[in-house]
Amino acid sequence: MTNWKLEENRLVLDLSDKEIEELELDTNKGFEIFKAKKGVWVLLECEPKKTAPAIDEAEQKIIGLLLKKELKSRVEGAFEKLLSESEQAALKKMLEENKVEKFKLNEKYRKAIYRLPEKQKPASKTFEPKEKKPDDYTLEDDGFMIAKTEFVAQQISSRLAEKIKNGEFRGTRAFSGEFYIIDSGLFEQKTKPVTDFLKIKKHATIEELNASLALPKTLIKIICAFLTEDGIILERRKEQYVYID
């Protein structure tokens, strides 16, 4: 009798070499399991799923900072202070690969400013998201969404991996296990009102931000998740945020 066992929240089918041979299973293939009826499941052989390209978290953070930081924060010497040692190495590599460039507003300036090349800046598209149920938001209509399952998150990551890497979208996994993704242009547009409010109030809840800024709660939640990840704000309690001076 074949044994099933649970390992790290995954159901594993434990087959011996003899069972694999008898069932003529190709271990280089992938398999999907479907429920035929109660007590009966069907195991189908399929081509192995391609793994989504890994998203470099250091690159994504650098792109995010370059998209939203003021000029004075992107000056050579100042910008590096926002990065860890490994992220500084990533910045150097991005410069070599022309994913980031230096420019001077005027040749008389001694130091340059870091910025994304024009081709890497997210295409501008206007979104005016309204209040909806969290599950009803879509990237196409609203510019952001929440993926609540691992399967959906993998599908999105695979489909948008290159665009996320290039800074057109940002993606992150929340502590709850949900996966947040947002159009970078929308993020850049709507982040400033959130940070400006928190700078003045010092701390606020999502409810207070929603009432004052007239932004959907789900959008505020996603923006605050990225701002927390970037070290701009701190989530002191659940859905209560503090601006870090």
N, C-alpha and C positions, 0 to 999 in steps of 0.2 A: 504493500500500500504506500503510495506516494505521500510524503509529508509536506504540509504547508507550515511556514513559520513567519512570525512578524519580526522584522529587523529594521530598526530606525524608521518606524512608521511605514515600512514597505512590506507587502505580502510577498514572500519568496517561496517559489516552488523548488523543493529540494529533490533532485533526481540523481540517481546513481548513473555511472557510465553505461551499465547494462540497460537501464531503462531508456536512456537517451538513444542507445543503439536500436533497441526494440521499437521505439516510437519513430525512428528515422528522423530525429530532429537535427536540423542544421544549426549548430551553435553560432554560426556567423550571421544568422538571420535574426530578425526581431519577431516578437509575437504579441498578439493582442487577444484579450479574453473577453468574450461576450456571454451574457446570460441568455440561454435559449428558453428556459422555463425554470420554475422553482426546482432547485436541486440539480439542474443540468447547465453546465457551462461549456462553451466551445472555444478551443484554443486555435487561433488562425496564424499561420506563418505569413510574415510580411517583410519587406525590406527594412533594414535598421534605420531608425530615425536619425536624421542628421542633427548633430549637436549645434545649437546656436552659437555663433561666434562669441567668444568671451568679451564682455565689455570692460575696458580698462577703467577702473574706478578712479585712479589718479587723473587720467586724461579727462574723464567726465567732470571731475571736480574743477579742474583748471578751466575747462571750457565754460562751466557754469559761472565761475568767478569773473572770467573775462567778459561774459555777457552782461553781468549786472553791476560790477564794481565801477565806481567813479574813476575818472582819469587819474586822480592823485593816488589812488590805491593800486593802479596798474603801472606805475612808474618803476623802472629798473631799481632794484634794491628794496623798494617798499613791497612790491608784489611777492617777492620771494619769502617775505616774512609771514605771509599767509599760508605758506606751504610747509609740509614736513620735508625731511631730508629726501625721502624716496619720491615725493611729489616734485621736488626741485629737479631731481634727476629726470623725471618724466617730462618736465617743462623743457629741459635741455634737449631731450630726444625729439620733442614736438617741434622745436625750433629747427633742428636738423632736417626733419621731415616736412618742413614748411606747413605744419598744421597750426603754428603760431608764428607771428612775425613781430618785429620791432619797427616802430615808426616815430618820427619826430614832427611835432606840429610846426616847429621852426628850427632851422639848422643851428641857431644860436643856443638852443637848449643842449645842455651837457648830457642829459640822460634821455633815453627813449621810452616809449610807452609800449607795453605788450598789447596785442590785439589779435583777433582771428582774421585770417585772410578773407577777402570779400566772398569768395566762393564757398566758405564754410559757415558764413552767417546764415541763420535760419531764414527761410523765405517768409516774407511778411504776409500774414493772413489775419484778417480781422475776425475775432470771435467775440460774441456777446452772450456768454452762457447765462442761462436763467436757473432759478431754483427748481431742482427735480429730485427724484429719488436717486441715491448714489449709483444704483445699477443702471440707470437710464442714460448716463453720460457716455458719449462716444468721442473718439478722436476726430472723426470726420465732421461732426456737427458742433461739438463744444470745445475741442482742442485739448481735452484731458479725459482720463477714465481711471477706474479702479478695477484691477483683475483680482478676483477673490480666490481663484484656484491656481494650483501649480501648473496645471495643463494650459489654462488660458494665458498665464504669465509667460510660459515657454513659447507659446505660439506668437505672442506679441513681440517678445524679445528676438525671436528668429526673423520675423517679418520686418522689424524696424532696427535691427542691430546696427546696420551701417549708418542709418540716420541718427541713431542715438550717439554713436561714436563720433559723428561729424557735428554734433551739437544741435541738430534740428529738433530733437526731442530729448527730454531727460526722463530717466527711469530710476526708481529706487524701491526697495522692499521695506515695508513698515514693520515695526515690532510685532504687529498683529498677524504678519504673514501675508498681508495684501500687497499687491504690486501696484505702485502709482506710476503713471506716465503722463507727461504734459508737453505740449508744443512749446518750444523754447521762446518763441516770439510772444506767446500768451503769458508765459511765466515772467518774461522781462517786463511786459506791459503792466501786469497786475501785482508784481512783487513790491514795487515802490510804494503804492498806497498802504500796503500792509506794514512795511518797515517804517514808513513815516509815522503811522499811527502808533506803533510800538515805541518808537523813539520818544514820542511825546508822553504817552501814557506809562511807559516803562514795562507794563505787563497788561495782558488782556486775555480773555477767553475767546473761543471761536464765536460764541454767541454775541459778544461785544463787537468783535470785528465785523461780523455779519450785519449787525444793526447799523454800524457807523459807515461801512464802506459799500453796502448793498452788493456784496459779492456772494455767490452761492457758498454755503457752508462747506460743501465737498471740495470746491476749488480752494478755499482758505486752508482747509485741512491739508491738502496736497502741497500748496505753497509753503506752509509752515513746516511740513516734513522735510522739504528740501533746504529751507533756511536753517533748520536744526542740524541737518547733515553737514551744511557748509559752515556751521559755527557762528551764524549770524544771530540766532536766537536760541533760547533754551526752553524746552518743555518742562516746566517745573512740576506741574501736575498734569493729569490727563486733560488735553485740550486747553491748557492754560500756559501761555507763552510769555517769556521775559526777553526783552531786548538786551543783548550783551554789548556794553559800552567798550 
